[in-house]
Amino acid sequence: MSKSSDVSTASMTAAPDAAPAPAPMPPAESGNAFPVASPAVYVPEEGEEHRDIVVVLSEPDADNTVTAHSVKHNGPIRVPLAMLQPLPELPPGPEGEVTDWWTVTDAEGAELARVQAPDDPRARKVALRDPKVAAASRRDNGFALRRLRTSELEVPVGELR
């Protein structure tokens, strides 16, 4: 009975005079500030009123343009890398203790008023007493409330009346 493992081990190893494997190639655009899946602001030459938020979908082509998903157009567009800028830094989140003060905003996020109440239902009742809030509520079919933290108040909590 012969064994199947009688195969010569010399044939399994690489020949000593074989050429070495080629070195890996460096990436074509190692200085690309906007790799695939990175968000950016697209600013065309016409002016800043045409700014658009995009997400890069492809590597740069030979003409240094990329395919990006446009928030403004809700679809893919071709943009030159030179017209992309990094997104601005987000402001830090509010800090401090939660207060009994609430900000009242309309459908577009504009602040209408600030009210003081211990909870959401009472804050809504107090907010509706303000004529600006009542008008915006009729216009927008409601309004939004968000509880404020101490860092968002202009006057320290102990001095509010």
VMD Tcl script that draws the C-alpha trace (Angstrom):
set ca {
  {0.00 0.00 0.00}
  {1.47 3.34 -0.98}
  {1.08 6.55 0.95}
  {-0.30 9.65 -0.74}
  {2.17 11.78 1.23}
  {5.17 10.37 -0.66}
  {5.19 13.50 -2.87}
  {8.60 15.10 -2.96}
  {8.89 18.08 -0.59}
  {11.34 19.72 -2.99}
  {8.51 20.39 -5.43}
  {6.50 22.12 -2.68}
  {9.14 24.73 -1.89}
  {9.97 27.66 -4.13}
  {13.00 27.35 -6.33}
  {15.98 29.17 -4.79}
  {16.66 31.12 -7.98}
  {13.04 32.35 -8.38}
  {12.54 36.13 -8.73}
  {11.41 37.94 -5.55}
  {7.81 39.13 -5.34}
  {7.30 42.73 -6.49}
  {7.02 45.39 -3.79}
  {3.50 46.67 -3.12}
  {2.58 49.80 -5.06}
  {1.91 52.98 -3.05}
  {-1.57 54.49 -3.41}
  {-1.92 56.81 -6.40}
  {-3.26 59.75 -4.33}
  {-1.60 59.46 -0.92}
  {-2.29 63.17 -0.23}
  {-6.05 62.92 -0.93}
  {-7.77 64.81 1.89}
  {-11.16 63.38 0.92}
  {-11.09 59.57 0.78}
  {-14.16 57.54 -0.18}
  {-17.09 57.96 2.28}
  {-15.80 61.24 3.72}
  {-18.14 64.24 3.95}
  {-17.14 67.64 2.54}
  {-18.47 71.05 1.53}
  {-18.56 71.68 -2.22}
  {-17.98 75.37 -3.07}
  {-18.28 76.12 -6.80}
  {-16.46 79.06 -8.39}
  {-19.69 81.04 -8.94}
  {-19.95 81.98 -5.25}
  {-20.68 80.74 -1.81}
  {-24.47 80.79 -2.24}
  {-24.18 77.51 -4.15}
  {-22.51 75.54 -1.36}
  {-23.50 71.91 -1.03}
  {-22.77 69.14 1.43}
  {-21.43 66.04 -0.35}
  {-20.15 62.58 0.52}
  {-17.29 61.33 -1.66}
  {-18.21 58.11 -3.48}
  {-15.12 57.41 -5.63}
  {-11.36 57.75 -5.85}
  {-10.09 60.72 -7.90}
  {-9.92 60.24 -11.68}
  {-7.04 61.39 -13.90}
  {-8.66 64.85 -14.16}
  {-8.72 65.06 -10.31}
  {-12.53 64.86 -10.01}
  {-14.58 62.55 -7.83}
  {-18.13 61.28 -7.82}
  {-19.97 62.53 -4.74}
  {-23.50 62.26 -3.37}
  {-25.02 65.74 -3.24}
  {-27.43 66.62 -0.43}
  {-28.76 69.56 -2.48}
  {-29.46 67.45 -5.60}
  {-30.17 64.20 -3.71}
  {-28.00 62.23 -6.11}
  {-24.50 61.76 -7.51}
  {-22.54 64.64 -9.07}
  {-18.97 65.04 -10.38}
  {-16.87 67.60 -8.49}
  {-13.21 68.68 -8.69}
  {-11.20 67.91 -5.55}
  {-9.93 71.50 -5.53}
  {-13.47 72.74 -4.86}
  {-14.01 70.58 -1.77}
  {-13.46 71.92 1.73}
  {-13.63 70.14 5.08}
  {-16.84 70.43 7.06}
  {-16.72 73.11 9.76}
  {-16.20 71.97 13.34}
  {-19.39 71.46 15.30}
  {-19.84 73.67 18.34}
  {-19.45 71.89 21.66}
  {-22.59 70.45 23.16}
  {-24.26 72.15 26.08}
  {-22.82 71.37 29.49}
  {-23.94 71.71 33.05}
  {-27.01 70.79 35.00}
  {-30.46 70.47 33.46}
  {-32.63 73.48 34.37}
  {-36.36 74.25 34.46}
  {-35.91 76.58 31.49}
  {-37.02 75.55 28.00}
  {-36.35 77.00 24.55}
  {-39.36 77.18 22.22}
  {-38.59 76.95 18.47}
  {-40.63 77.02 15.27}
  {-40.54 74.53 12.39}
  {-37.38 76.14 10.97}
  {-35.50 76.03 14.28}
  {-35.73 79.75 15.09}
  {-36.09 80.44 18.80}
  {-39.41 82.07 19.64}
  {-39.23 82.26 23.42}
  {-37.81 80.81 26.62}
  {-40.16 79.60 29.30}
  {-39.78 78.22 32.81}
  {-41.69 75.11 33.86}
  {-40.92 71.88 35.72}
  {-41.95 69.54 32.87}
  {-42.86 69.40 29.16}
  {-46.68 69.64 29.42}
  {-46.51 72.69 31.68}
  {-43.83 74.30 29.48}
  {-46.17 73.92 26.48}
  {-49.02 75.62 28.35}
  {-46.76 78.53 29.38}
  {-45.34 78.81 25.84}
  {-48.79 79.07 24.24}
  {-49.47 82.20 26.33}
  {-46.83 84.02 24.25}
  {-48.44 85.59 21.13}
  {-45.38 84.78 18.93}
  {-45.50 81.12 19.94}
  {-49.27 80.90 19.43}
  {-48.97 82.43 15.92}
  {-46.10 80.11 14.96}
  {-48.01 77.13 16.36}
  {-50.99 77.91 14.11}
  {-48.73 78.56 11.10}
  {-46.47 75.48 11.55}
  {-49.03 73.21 13.19}
  {-47.03 73.05 16.42}
  {-43.69 74.01 17.93}
  {-40.69 72.32 19.52}
  {-39.41 72.44 23.10}
  {-35.96 71.62 24.42}
  {-34.83 71.80 28.02}
  {-31.84 74.09 28.55}
  {-28.66 73.36 30.51}
  {-26.89 75.85 32.74}
  {-24.20 76.59 30.13}
  {-26.91 77.79 27.70}
  {-28.28 80.42 30.06}
  {-26.90 83.93 29.92}
  {-27.51 84.54 33.61}
  {-26.45 81.99 36.26}
  {-29.32 79.82 37.49}
  {-29.39 81.32 41.01}
  {-30.02 84.81 39.56}
  {-33.00 83.93 37.34}
  {-36.43 85.23 38.36}
}
mol new
graphics top color blue
foreach p $ca { graphics top sphere $p radius 0.5 }
foreach p [lrange $ca 0 end-1] q [lrange $ca 1 end] { graphics top cylinder $p $q radius 0.2 }
display resetview
